[in-house]
């Protein structure tokens, strides 16, 4: 049983930065794919980035955030981060952390329905 808690959201000006954290409660053994998703108000949920924990730190990210957002992990803290830089108003959304008990797979990492564990979300507002 994995519990995920996001933090670090808030308001930022365009061009600013925020770092989101996803802390897993309880030990995670083996490889997990931890993904960040976002859902603008009234719109569909979309994948932002993902990382395979304990699997060499291989990462995936969406074209819309490439070069601006970086996903990373701190295994000792059971925490995955999303460093967001050069924020744009279009980044405004509820950001969710999700996990599934397998490595991230490039062909479908950004499909929300395959992730079995979800955090409560943290709001990011860029103006």
N, C-alpha and C positions, 0 to 999 in steps of 0.2 A: 504494500500500500504506500503510495507516494502522495505527499501533499506538497503543493507548490504555492509559494507566496511571492508575489511581485511587489516591488517597491521602487522608489526613485522617480516616479512620475511627477508631473507638475506643469507649470507654465514656463515657457521660454520664448524669447524673441527670435525672430528669424535670424539665422546665422549662428545661433547659440548652440549649447550642448547640454545634454542630459545623459546620465548613466542609469539604466534600469538594472535591477537585480532580480534574480529568480532564485530563491532559496528553497531547496528541497528538504522537507522534514522527514527524517528517517533515512536510513542508509540505502544507497542505491548500489547494487552489485551488478557487475557486468556492464555491458554497453547499453546506454540509453541515448535516444535522440531527443535532445531538448530544443524545442523550437519557439521562436518568438513570432506571434501573429498580431495583427492589428485590425481593428474594425472601426472605421470612421462611422459617425452617427448616420444611421439610415442606409449604410452600404454593406457590402459583403466583407466577410473576414478574409484577410489575405496573409500569406506567409511573408515574413520579413527576413528571417535568418534562422539557421539551425546549426547545431553542433553535436557531434557524437562524443559523449563523455567517455573517457577511458579508452578511446579508440584512436589516439594520436591527435585528437583535437581537430579533426577534419571538419571544415565548415562549408556552409552553403548560404547564399544570400540572394535576395531578389535584385533584379536589375535596377529597380527604382531607388535602392539605397546603397548600391555598390559604390565604394569609395567614401561614403559618408558614415555608415554604420559598421561597427565591428562587434562580432560576438566572440566571447571568450569564456573561459571557465576557471574556477579555482576549486579543484577537487577536494582539497583539504577542508573547504568550507561548504561543500555541496552546493555551490552557487554558480550560476551562469549569469553573465553580464551582457548587456547590450549597450555599448558606447555609441551614442548618437551625436554626431557633429554636423555642423552646417545645416541645422534644422530648417525646414521649410514649412509654411502653413499647411501644405498638403500632407505633412506627417502627423497632423492632428488626428488622434484616434485613441480608442481604448486599446492598450497593449496587453496581450495575454502571453503567459508562459505555458507551454504544454510539453508533455513528455510521453514517450512510448518506449517500451522495452525492447528496443532493437537499434541497430545502427541507422543513422540517417541514410536514406536512399535518394540519390539525386533525381530520379525519375518522378518521385511523388512526395518529396519531403514537405511540400507546401500545401498538401491536402489536409485540411483541418480534421476531417472525419476519421483519419487513421490514428490520431492521438487520443489516448485513453484518459490521460490525466491533464487537468487544467487548473490554473490558478484563478483568482478572482478578478484579475485585471487591474491595471493602473492607468489612469488617464494622463495623456500627454496633449497639451494644448500649445500650439505655436502660433504666434501672431506677429 
